[in-house]
Amino acid sequence: MRAVIQRVSEAYVTVDGKETGRIGRGLCALIGVEAGDTEKDAQYLAGKIVKLRIFEDENEKMNLSVQSVGGGVLAISQFTLLGDARGQNRPGFTQAEAPERANALYELCCAEMRKMDVPVENGVFRTHMMVHLINDGPVTILLDSRKAF
């Protein structure tokens, strides 16, 4: 699984003009599921997102996690993270997992974060979403469960 993590002062997502998720201080996590990913990938990614130390402590060092600052996560499913544009200008998405399996792993990742007492808000899987955020820093981190094991 892949994720783009953005530290935000606030973020929200709308579908057809209706807000489906909103957080204050925390992380916006764009999450893509790769073909062949397993529950282990979802659990790894959830733990990494929740424990990623990218919030500043009293010494202005990135040393605190979203969990430790009492923040939330806005989790957005995004298969385009698996786009492959090598050798072409139009990306191919053959590396993305089939929608049913991808949704199950995305939902598992969100559930695992909630188990760690972090509020998680969501968009709507397989819809056109408008994601609004204020990137704090800016701080943006790339995660890939395939590079962890």
Buried (B, 14 or more C-beta within 10 A) or exposed (E): BBBBBBBBBBBBBBBEEEEBBBBEBBBBBBBBBBEEBEEEBBBBBBBBBBEBBBBBEEEEEBEBBBBEEEBBBBBBBBBEBBBEEEEEEEEEEEBBBEEEBBBBBBBBBBEBBBEBEBBBBBBBBEEEBEBBBEEBEEBEBEBBBEEEE
